[in-house]
């Protein structure tokens, strides 16, 4: 008797965007945004890095680190490779309340850490089609091919900084 082999098609749940069951970082007034990826549920968190006087640190305006949800939610620092090639950033001080930054892995898009008027809080914004968008989180979809993952697309989730209306943007990465 001849048996026909049938291929099973497996769809990576992360290939269709950030899975809804992914955990999110805890509420924190200094949380600016976070990044999650399809490889696992862990998050890279970006917080305002304040001096002892409560101002933003000129040298490093954001503190970036892991929340390892796969290890019970523990905090872990980014390693040198992650900081220099993937999740790190370069920044420029524009004023005491405004800093421009770009990710070392994607320099095509400028982001800004700015103070929210009449508060002691900060947010990250970027410009898209004439709108100022307040960033909430980023989702990165990549395929693992050895040492360096091959990023296929990046999704940015945020809200119009003036109206609060949800905003979504996808950036396809072509190589």
KOLLO-331215 format. One record per residue: residue number from 1; residue in three letters; chain; x, y, z of N, C-alpha, C in turn. Coordinates in steps of 0.02 Angstrom, whole numbers, plus 50000, padded with zeros to 5 digits. Example, Ala and Ser with C-alpha at 12.3 -4.5 7.8 and 13.67 -1.06 7.14 Angstrom:
residues 2
{1; 'ALA'; 'A'; {50660; 49716; 50390}; {50615; 49775; 50390}; {50660; 49835; 50390}} {2; 'SER'; 'A'; {50642; 49888; 50354}; {50684; 49947; 50357}; {50645; 50002; 50394}} 
//
This chain:
residues 175
{1; 'UNK'; 'A'; {50042; 49942; 50000}; {50000; 50000; 50000}; {50045; 50062; 50000}} {2; 'UNK'; 'A'; {50028; 50106; 49955}; {50067; 50167; 49948}; {50038; 50222; 49991}} {3; 'UNK'; 'A'; {50081; 50254; 50029}; {50059; 50309; 50072}; {50083; 50375; 50043}} {4; 'UNK'; 'A'; {50038; 50420; 50042}; {50055; 50486; 50017}; {50075; 50530; 50076}} {5; 'UNK'; 'A'; {50132; 50560; 50070}; {50156; 50605; 50122}; {50125; 50674; 50110}} {6; 'UNK'; 'A'; {50098; 50701; 50162}; {50069; 50768; 50157}; {50112; 50815; 50199}} {7; 'UNK'; 'A'; {50127; 50870; 50168}; {50165; 50921; 50204}; {50119; 50959; 50250}} {8; 'UNK'; 'A'; {50143; 50971; 50309}; {50107; 51015; 50355}; {50135; 51085; 50346}} {9; 'UNK'; 'A'; {50092; 51132; 50342}; {50114; 51200; 50335}; {50112; 51232; 50404}} {10; 'UNK'; 'A'; {50169; 51256; 50425}; {50174; 51289; 50490}; {50180; 51364; 50478}} {11; 'UNK'; 'A'; {50138; 51400; 50509}; {50142; 51472; 50504}; {50167; 51498; 50571}} {12; 'UNK'; 'A'; {50222; 51534; 50568}; {50249; 51566; 50627}; {50199; 51617; 50652}} {13; 'UNK'; 'A'; {50174; 51611; 50714}; {50124; 51659; 50737}; {50149; 51730; 50736}} {14; 'UNK'; 'A'; {50214; 51740; 50742}; {50242; 51807; 50741}; {50248; 51837; 50672}} {15; 'UNK'; 'A'; {50239; 51796; 50620}; {50246; 51823; 50552}; {50187; 51867; 50533}} {16; 'UNK'; 'A'; {50133; 51863; 50569}; {50074; 51903; 50555}; {50068; 51963; 50603}} {17; 'UNK'; 'A'; {50123; 51982; 50634}; {50123; 52038; 50681}; {50130; 52014; 50752}} {18; 'UNK'; 'A'; {50137; 52061; 50798}; {50147; 52045; 50869}; {50088; 52004; 50895}} {19; 'UNK'; 'A'; {50102; 51944; 50921}; {50047; 51904; 50948}; {50013; 51939; 51007}} {20; 'UNK'; 'A'; {49947; 51936; 51009}; {49909; 51971; 51060}; {49922; 51944; 51130}} {21; 'UNK'; 'A'; {49948; 51884; 51135}; {49960; 51855; 51201}; {50029; 51873; 51230}} {22; 'UNK'; 'A'; {50069; 51910; 51192}; {50134; 51931; 51219}; {50122; 51975; 51280}} {23; 'UNK'; 'A'; {50162; 51966; 51333}; {50155; 52009; 51392}; {50183; 52079; 51377}} {24; 'UNK'; 'A'; {50163; 52128; 51416}; {50189; 52195; 51409}; {50225; 52216; 51472}} {25; 'UNK'; 'A'; {50273; 52262; 51466}; {50309; 52285; 51526}; {50261; 52318; 51575}} {26; 'UNK'; 'A'; {50277; 52315; 51639}; {50234; 52347; 51689}; {50231; 52422; 51680}} {27; 'UNK'; 'A'; {50176; 52452; 51704}; {50168; 52524; 51701}; {50225; 52558; 51738}} {28; 'UNK'; 'A'; {50250; 52611; 51709}; {50306; 52648; 51738}; {50305; 52718; 51708}} {29; 'UNK'; 'A'; {50304; 52770; 51749}; {50300; 52838; 51721}; {50360; 52857; 51677}} {30; 'UNK'; 'A'; {50416; 52823; 51686}; {50475; 52838; 51645}; {50483; 52792; 51585}} {31; 'UNK'; 'A'; {50437; 52745; 51576}; {50439; 52701; 51517}; {50423; 52743; 51455}} {32; 'UNK'; 'A'; {50467; 52740; 51405}; {50457; 52776; 51343}; {50423; 52731; 51291}} {33; 'UNK'; 'A'; {50452; 52672; 51280}; {50425; 52623; 51233}; {50463; 52558; 51243}} {34; 'UNK'; 'A'; {50441; 52507; 51207}; {50476; 52443; 51210}; {50476; 52410; 51141}} {35; 'UNK'; 'A'; {50520; 52361; 51133}; {50526; 52323; 51071}; {50515; 52250; 51088}} {36; 'UNK'; 'A'; {50474; 52216; 51048}; {50468; 52143; 51053}; {50480; 52114; 50984}} {37; 'UNK'; 'A'; {50498; 52050; 50983}; {50517; 52017; 50922}; {50480; 51950; 50916}} {38; 'UNK'; 'A'; {50484; 51921; 50858}; {50451; 51857; 50847}; {50489; 51798; 50878}} {39; 'UNK'; 'A'; {50552; 51807; 50896}; {50592; 51751; 50923}; {50567; 51727; 50991}} {40; 'UNK'; 'A'; {50541; 51774; 51032}; {50514; 51756; 51098}; {50476; 51816; 51126}} {41; 'UNK'; 'A'; {50449; 51809; 51185}; {50407; 51861; 51215}; {50447; 51916; 51250}} {42; 'UNK'; 'A'; {50511; 51906; 51259}; {50552; 51955; 51296}; {50547; 52024; 51264}} {43; 'UNK'; 'A'; {50558; 52076; 51304}; {50553; 52145; 51280}; {50616; 52184; 51296}} {44; 'UNK'; 'A'; {50635; 52227; 51250}; {50687; 52276; 51263}; {50651; 52340; 51282}} {45; 'UNK'; 'A'; {50664; 52364; 51341}; {50629; 52421; 51369}; {50673; 52483; 51365}} {46; 'UNK'; 'A'; {50643; 52539; 51348}; {50679; 52603; 51346}; {50645; 52650; 51394}} {47; 'UNK'; 'A'; {50683; 52673; 51444}; {50658; 52719; 51496}; {50699; 52782; 51494}} {48; 'UNK'; 'A'; {50669; 52837; 51518}; {50707; 52899; 51527}; {50762; 52885; 51577}} {49; 'UNK'; 'A'; {50822; 52906; 51561}; {50879; 52899; 51605}; {50890; 52967; 51639}} {50; 'UNK'; 'A'; {50869; 52972; 51701}; {50871; 53036; 51737}; {50934; 53041; 51780}} {51; 'UNK'; 'A'; {50956; 53103; 51788}; {51011; 53117; 51835}; {50981; 53120; 51905}} {52; 'UNK'; 'A'; {51023; 53129; 51955}; {50999; 53134; 52024}; {50955; 53196; 52034}} {53; 'UNK'; 'A'; {50962; 53246; 51990}; {50921; 53306; 51993}; {50854; 53297; 51956}} {54; 'UNK'; 'A'; {50844; 53239; 51924}; {50782; 53226; 51888}; {50783; 53247; 51815}} {55; 'UNK'; 'A'; {50839; 53273; 51791}; {50845; 53292; 51720}; {50867; 53232; 51679}} {56; 'UNK'; 'A'; {50858; 53237; 51614}; {50882; 53183; 51570}; {50958; 53186; 51566}} {57; 'UNK'; 'A'; {50988; 53128; 51570}; {51061; 53123; 51564}; {51082; 53142; 51492}} {58; 'UNK'; 'A'; {51127; 53190; 51486}; {51150; 53211; 51420}; {51188; 53155; 51384}} {59; 'UNK'; 'A'; {51226; 53116; 51421}; {51267; 53063; 51391}; {51226; 53004; 51367}} {60; 'UNK'; 'A'; {51175; 52987; 51404}; {51134; 52928; 51388}; {51062; 52943; 51407}} {61; 'UNK'; 'A'; {51023; 52975; 51363}; {50956; 52997; 51381}; {50907; 52941; 51395}} {62; 'UNK'; 'A'; {50921; 52881; 51369}; {50876; 52824; 51382}; {50916; 52766; 51409}} {63; 'UNK'; 'A'; {50886; 52731; 51456}; {50913; 52669; 51482}; {50878; 52612; 51445}} {64; 'UNK'; 'A'; {50916; 52569; 51412}; {50887; 52514; 51375}; {50909; 52448; 51407}} {65; 'UNK'; 'A'; {50861; 52403; 51418}; {50876; 52339; 51450}; {50821; 52289; 51432}} {66; 'UNK'; 'A'; {50834; 52226; 51446}; {50786; 52172; 51434}; {50739; 52163; 51493}} {67; 'UNK'; 'A'; {50677; 52147; 51480}; {50635; 52113; 51528}; {50626; 52043; 51500}} {68; 'UNK'; 'A'; {50655; 51995; 51534}; {50654; 51925; 51511}; {50591; 51891; 51537}} {69; 'UNK'; 'A'; {50536; 51900; 51501}; {50474; 51867; 51520}; {50481; 51791; 51519}} {70; 'UNK'; 'A'; {50525; 51765; 51476}; {50536; 51693; 51472}; {50575; 51667; 51532}} {71; 'UNK'; 'A'; {50601; 51712; 51574}; {50637; 51693; 51635}; {50603; 51722; 51697}} {72; 'UNK'; 'A'; {50538; 51731; 51693}; {50501; 51756; 51750}; {50497; 51831; 51757}} {73; 'UNK'; 'A'; {50516; 51868; 51705}; {50511; 51940; 51707}; {50570; 51976; 51736}} {74; 'UNK'; 'A'; {50628; 51944; 51738}; {50688; 51975; 51767}; {50717; 52027; 51719}} {75; 'UNK'; 'A'; {50751; 52076; 51749}; {50787; 52127; 51710}; {50857; 52101; 51694}} {76; 'UNK'; 'A'; {50878; 52110; 51631}; {50946; 52094; 51610}; {50971; 52151; 51566}} {77; 'UNK'; 'A'; {51034; 52167; 51574}; {51064; 52220; 51534}; {51076; 52194; 51463}} {78; 'UNK'; 'A'; {51076; 52239; 51415}; {51094; 52222; 51346}; {51169; 52205; 51346}} {79; 'UNK'; 'A'; {51188; 52156; 51307}; {51260; 52143; 51302}; {51291; 52191; 51251}} {80; 'UNK'; 'A'; {51356; 52189; 51246}; {51393; 52235; 51202}; {51370; 52229; 51129}} {81; 'UNK'; 'A'; {51361; 52169; 51106}; {51339; 52157; 51037}; {51270; 52188; 51026}} {82; 'UNK'; 'A'; {51224; 52177; 51073}; {51156; 52203; 51066}; {51155; 52279; 51068}} {83; 'UNK'; 'A'; {51198; 52309; 51109}; {51201; 52382; 51113}; {51232; 52414; 51052}} {84; 'UNK'; 'A'; {51284; 52383; 51026}; {51320; 52413; 50970}; {51290; 52400; 50902}} {85; 'UNK'; 'A'; {51256; 52343; 50893}; {51233; 52324; 50827}; {51157; 52318; 50819}} {86; 'UNK'; 'A'; {51121; 52312; 50873}; {51049; 52298; 50865}; {51005; 52350; 50899}} {87; 'UNK'; 'A'; {51006; 52353; 50964}; {50957; 52393; 51002}; {50984; 52457; 51031}} {88; 'UNK'; 'A'; {51048; 52470; 51020}; {51077; 52532; 51045}; {51055; 52591; 51002}} {89; 'UNK'; 'A'; {51075; 52649; 51022}; {51055; 52710; 50986}; {51109; 52763; 50992}} {90; 'UNK'; 'A'; {51108; 52809; 50944}; {51150; 52868; 50946}; {51103; 52927; 50958}} {91; 'UNK'; 'A'; {51124; 52974; 51000}; {51080; 53030; 51016}; {51116; 53097; 51014}} {92; 'UNK'; 'A'; {51076; 53149; 51004}; {51100; 53218; 51004}; {51054; 53259; 51047}} {93; 'UNK'; 'A'; {51084; 53301; 51089}; {51044; 53346; 51131}; {51025; 53407; 51089}} {94; 'UNK'; 'A'; {50960; 53421; 51087}; {50935; 53480; 51052}; {50922; 53535; 51104}} {95; 'UNK'; 'A'; {50893; 53516; 51160}; {50883; 53562; 51216}; {50879; 53519; 51279}} {96; 'UNK'; 'A'; {50869; 53551; 51337}; {50864; 53513; 51400}; {50804; 53466; 51401}} {97; 'UNK'; 'A'; {50755; 53479; 51358}; {50694; 53438; 51358}; {50682; 53403; 51292}} {98; 'UNK'; 'A'; {50732; 53402; 51247}; {50724; 53371; 51182}; {50789; 53340; 51158}} {99; 'UNK'; 'A'; {50785; 53275; 51142}; {50843; 53238; 51116}; {50821; 53200; 51053}} {100; 'UNK'; 'A'; {50865; 53201; 51003}; {50852; 53162; 50943}; {50892; 53098; 50949}} {101; 'UNK'; 'A'; {50863; 53041; 50926}; {50902; 52979; 50924}; {50883; 52937; 50864}} {102; 'UNK'; 'A'; {50931; 52894; 50846}; {50921; 52844; 50792}; {50949; 52778; 50816}} {103; 'UNK'; 'A'; {50915; 52725; 50799}; {50941; 52659; 50816}; {51003; 52644; 50774}} {104; 'UNK'; 'A'; {51052; 52611; 50805}; {51113; 52594; 50768}; {51098; 52545; 50712}} {105; 'UNK'; 'A'; {51045; 52507; 50718}; {51028; 52457; 50667}; {50981; 52484; 50613}} {106; 'UNK'; 'A'; {50954; 52544; 50623}; {50908; 52573; 50573}; {50911; 52649; 50579}} {107; 'UNK'; 'A'; {50959; 52678; 50543}; {50971; 52750; 50550}; {50927; 52794; 50506}} {108; 'UNK'; 'A'; {50882; 52763; 50468}; {50841; 52800; 50421}; {50785; 52841; 50454}} {109; 'UNK'; 'A'; {50770; 52828; 50517}; {50714; 52860; 50549}; {50736; 52896; 50613}} {110; 'UNK'; 'A'; {50720; 52960; 50617}; {50735; 52999; 50677}; {50679; 52995; 50727}} {111; 'UNK'; 'A'; {50697; 52984; 50789}; {50650; 52985; 50845}; {50671; 53041; 50892}} {112; 'UNK'; 'A'; {50625; 53065; 50933}; {50640; 53119; 50980}; {50611; 53102; 51049}} {113; 'UNK'; 'A'; {50653; 53111; 51100}; {50629; 53107; 51169}; {50613; 53178; 51188}} {114; 'UNK'; 'A'; {50550; 53191; 51203}; {50532; 53259; 51222}; {50489; 53260; 51285}} {115; 'UNK'; 'A'; {50493; 53316; 51320}; {50454; 53324; 51381}; {50382; 53341; 51363}} {116; 'UNK'; 'A'; {50335; 53310; 51397}; {50264; 53324; 51387}; {50249; 53388; 51426}} {117; 'UNK'; 'A'; {50219; 53436; 51392}; {50206; 53502; 51422}; {50169; 53496; 51489}} {118; 'UNK'; 'A'; {50189; 53537; 51535}; {50157; 53543; 51601}; {50159; 53479; 51642}} {119; 'UNK'; 'A'; {50207; 53435; 51629}; {50215; 53374; 51668}; {50290; 53363; 51681}} {120; 'UNK'; 'A'; {50305; 53310; 51717}; {50374; 53290; 51728}; {50388; 53227; 51688}} {121; 'UNK'; 'A'; {50346; 53212; 51639}; {50352; 53151; 51599}; {50379; 53166; 51530}} {122; 'UNK'; 'A'; {50406; 53113; 51500}; {50434; 53116; 51433}; {50401; 53063; 51389}} {123; 'UNK'; 'A'; {50408; 53072; 51324}; {50383; 53024; 51275}; {50430; 53023; 51216}} {124; 'UNK'; 'A'; {50422; 52974; 51173}; {50459; 52970; 51110}; {50411; 52984; 51054}} {125; 'UNK'; 'A'; {50431; 53028; 51008}; {50390; 53044; 50950}; {50431; 53038; 50887}} {126; 'UNK'; 'A'; {50396; 53031; 50830}; {50428; 53033; 50765}; {50378; 53063; 50716}} {127; 'UNK'; 'A'; {50402; 53084; 50658}; {50359; 53114; 50607}; {50342; 53063; 50554}} {128; 'UNK'; 'A'; {50278; 53062; 50535}; {50256; 53019; 50480}; {50199; 53054; 50443}} {129; 'UNK'; 'A'; {50212; 53068; 50379}; {50162; 53100; 50336}; {50131; 53162; 50367}} {130; 'UNK'; 'A'; {50174; 53204; 50395}; {50151; 53267; 50423}; {50122; 53263; 50493}} {131; 'UNK'; 'A'; {50118; 53203; 50521}; {50092; 53194; 50588}; {50149; 53182; 50637}} {132; 'UNK'; 'A'; {50140; 53204; 50698}; {50185; 53188; 50753}; {50155; 53129; 50789}} {133; 'UNK'; 'A'; {50192; 53073; 50790}; {50167; 53011; 50819}; {50204; 52997; 50884}} {134; 'UNK'; 'A'; {50166; 52985; 50937}; {50194; 52963; 51001}; {50201; 52887; 50999}} {135; 'UNK'; 'A'; {50262; 52863; 51003}; {50276; 52792; 50998}; {50256; 52755; 51061}} {136; 'UNK'; 'A'; {50223; 52697; 51053}; {50206; 52654; 51109}; {50251; 52593; 51111}} {137; 'UNK'; 'A'; {50255; 52557; 51055}; {50299; 52499; 51051}; {50316; 52482; 50979}} {138; 'UNK'; 'A'; {50368; 52441; 50972}; {50392; 52418; 50907}; {50392; 52342; 50907}} {139; 'UNK'; 'A'; {50373; 52313; 50851}; {50377; 52241; 50842}; {50422; 52228; 50783}} {140; 'UNK'; 'A'; {50470; 52181; 50792}; {50518; 52165; 50740}; {50509; 52091; 50721}} {141; 'UNK'; 'A'; {50501; 52080; 50655}; {50497; 52011; 50631}; {50561; 51996; 50593}} {142; 'UNK'; 'A'; {50596; 51943; 50614}; {50659; 51924; 50582}; {50662; 51848; 50576}} {143; 'UNK'; 'A'; {50701; 51826; 50527}; {50713; 51755; 50516}; {50785; 51742; 50537}} {144; 'UNK'; 'A'; {50795; 51690; 50577}; {50862; 51674; 50601}; {50901; 51636; 50548}} {145; 'UNK'; 'A'; {50958; 51664; 50529}; {51003; 51631; 50481}; {51074; 51633; 50509}} {146; 'UNK'; 'A'; {51085; 51599; 50563}; {51152; 51599; 50593}; {51160; 51654; 50644}} {147; 'UNK'; 'A'; {51216; 51689; 50641}; {51233; 51739; 50691}; {51188; 51800; 50687}} {148; 'UNK'; 'A'; {51176; 51825; 50627}; {51138; 51887; 50619}; {51068; 51871; 50592}} {149; 'UNK'; 'A'; {51016; 51892; 50629}; {50948; 51881; 50603}; {50935; 51925; 50542}} {150; 'UNK'; 'A'; {50894; 51902; 50498}; {50875; 51938; 50438}; {50807; 51971; 50451}} {151; 'UNK'; 'A'; {50808; 52036; 50467}; {50746; 52073; 50483}; {50706; 52081; 50419}} {152; 'UNK'; 'A'; {50643; 52061; 50422}; {50598; 52066; 50364}; {50554; 52128; 50368}} {153; 'UNK'; 'A'; {50529; 52143; 50428}; {50490; 52204; 50436}; {50490; 52228; 50508}} {154; 'UNK'; 'A'; {50472; 52292; 50515}; {50466; 52324; 50580}; {50398; 52357; 50583}} {155; 'UNK'; 'A'; {50362; 52347; 50638}; {50298; 52380; 50647}; {50304; 52431; 50704}} {156; 'UNK'; 'A'; {50278; 52490; 50691}; {50278; 52543; 50742}; {50205; 52556; 50762}} {157; 'UNK'; 'A'; {50193; 52553; 50827}; {50126; 52565; 50855}; {50129; 52627; 50898}} {158; 'UNK'; 'A'; {50083; 52671; 50887}; {50083; 52733; 50925}; {50016; 52768; 50920}} {159; 'UNK'; 'A'; {50017; 52833; 50933}; {49957; 52873; 50930}; {49976; 52943; 50907}} {160; 'UNK'; 'A'; {49931; 52975; 50870}; {49941; 53044; 50849}; {49951; 53085; 50913}} {161; 'UNK'; 'A'; {50006; 53122; 50916}; {50022; 53160; 50977}; {49972; 53215; 50992}} {162; 'UNK'; 'A'; {49934; 53237; 50942}; {49886; 53291; 50952}; {49815; 53265; 50966}} {163; 'UNK'; 'A'; {49795; 53213; 50930}; {49725; 53189; 50936}; {49718; 53127; 50978}} {164; 'UNK'; 'A'; {49773; 53089; 50987}; {49770; 53026; 51025}; {49746; 52968; 50982}} {165; 'UNK'; 'A'; {49730; 52980; 50918}; {49706; 52927; 50873}; {49762; 52876; 50861}} {166; 'UNK'; 'A'; {49745; 52811; 50866}; {49794; 52758; 50855}; {49828; 52766; 50787}} {167; 'UNK'; 'A'; {49891; 52748; 50786}; {49930; 52752; 50724}; {49971; 52689; 50717}} {168; 'UNK'; 'A'; {49974; 52663; 50656}; {50012; 52602; 50641}; {50053; 52615; 50578}} {169; 'UNK'; 'A'; {50115; 52591; 50579}; {50159; 52596; 50521}; {50199; 52533; 50515}} {170; 'UNK'; 'A'; {50206; 52507; 50455}; {50250; 52450; 50443}; {50305; 52471; 50396}} {171; 'UNK'; 'A'; {50365; 52450; 50412}; {50424; 52465; 50370}; {50451; 52398; 50347}} {172; 'UNK'; 'A'; {50447; 52386; 50282}; {50475; 52324; 50253}; {50550; 52336; 50243}} {173; 'UNK'; 'A'; {50590; 52288; 50263}; {50663; 52294; 50257}; {50685; 52255; 50196}} {174; 'UNK'; 'A'; {50711; 52291; 50149}; {50735; 52259; 50088}; {50811; 52263; 50086}} {175; 'UNK'; 'A'; {50841; 52208; 50067}; {50914; 52206; 50065}; {50939; 52192; 49996}} 
//
